[in-house]
Amino acid sequence: MPGLTLSERNTSNEPGSPNGQPAQGGRPLELVPRMKWQGYANRHVEQRREWLAEKTGSRLIHIGAHSISSEEMRGNIENPIGAAQTPLGLAGPLLVNGTHANGLFYVPLASTEGALVRSYERGMVALTRAGGATARLHIDENRVSPVFLFDSVSEAYDFTQDLPADFETIRSEAESTTHHGKLRRLECQPVGRKVIVSFCYFTADAQGMNMIVKATEQACRWIVDHTRARRFYVFSGLDSEKRPSGALLAGGKGKKVTAGALLPRETVKSHLHVNPEELVEMWQHTILGHLQANAIGYNGHYANGLAAIFIACGQDVANIVNSAVGITNFEVDERGSLYASVTIPSLCVATVGGGTSLGTSRECLEILGCAGSGHAAKFAEIIAATLLAGELSMGAAIASGEFVAAHERYGRNKPPKSV
């Protein structure tokens, strides 16, 4: 039964009974109980948890203690046994002067890395004292990039020339599957006798990848039926979904957002314990390491802030991989002040759909005033300002030599003594 997991192939799934296909050595596999306990009712989740405890000898007290209704997990997880818990901290105040986000914000950050929240808060206070971070959203779209197969280079060429004429029909096919996704344009990339076509969509407040893949597949079937394309694969890899690539720097995969601030010299010295020249010098020298590593872009730790916000606010955590591609820049102006900026060209976030409505995720979005429809652009600008705060604080910690001492003070660098 191709495409099914072991648990989906299981037909008995009784705790303690052999089932499934023979394992190596002839011993049967005992699969996760699913078919018989298929529901998401509390009793089904509890039965699955009890089965696991019996099989592994583990105590699942904390996994079983959660406030999310197990029925609400449907569509977000399979074979549920409970919920994971991560410490949640608050950083702020952060003053944002955006087109969509304006005012003071307190940002929830979920992490197990000691010193992270304190570091982001230090940068936020510096930005707020300096008058806030200016944030702007430049591009707001998502894309799927299928590849079409042809018999020759000439057929592939003709396809790229003729496709624009069919755009309205292709758009109607794609949008027939969704009320929210809007196909904006098609971008062709011929590769030999194949053509990769990027379908570029506006997805409103949803991250929307499942939505636009469905829409794209519908459109691709029409294309194969009405052109000389022999077949298609709905993913080519060009869209860089959940993987880093140089193509992400141009934007178009999610939201391209920037944030910047002018910090007076005295603010930098009093709050970050360096002067602007020292911070810029650190930035110049660490660019060399990024170049030697063949890194995509330049930043200190976008992934830290993104992971903490994504976990707190119910985002698709795997999108950190593409969202963390970006550029941090530090400059000294003619008056000796520091201008700091971040460019995040492929930020994938949402305020509806996915895990955004589950328990603590919705509450964290509510803390930011970003829960529900109409708030994804605001959320993106807050995230950009947050990442700017993190870049300032980490850069200053490295430039001043405080980095290790801060982790020693706030982090748990030694395992706790066993009781």
Salt bridges, closest charged atoms under 4 A:
GLU14 OE2 - LYS36 NZ 3.05
GLU30 OE1 - LYS55 NZ 3.29
GLU71 OE1 - ARG74 NH2 3.22
GLU113 OE2 - HIS407 NE2 3.42
GLU121 OE1 - ARG118 NH1 3.14
ASP140 OD1 - LYS255 NZ 3.10
GLU141 OE2 - ARG143 NH2 3.17
GLU141 OE1 - ARG184 NH1 3.71
GLU141 OE2 - ARG185 NH2 2.79
ASP151 OD1 - ARG230 NE 2.69
GLU155 OE2 - ARG228 NH2 2.93
GLU168 OE1 - ARG171 NH2 2.45
GLU187 OE1 - ARG143 NH1 3.24
GLU187 OE2 - ARG185 NE 2.89
GLU217 OE2 - ARG221 NH2 3.46
GLU241 OE1 - LYS253 NZ 2.56
GLU277 OE1 - ARG265 NH2 2.87
GLU281 OE2 - HIS285 NE2 3.49
ASP316 OD2 - LYS242 NZ 2.82
ASP333 OD2 - ARG335 NH2 3.85
GLU366 OE2 - ARG362 NE 3.31
GLU402 OE1 - ARG122 NH1 3.45
GLU402 OE2 - HIS273 ND1 3.03
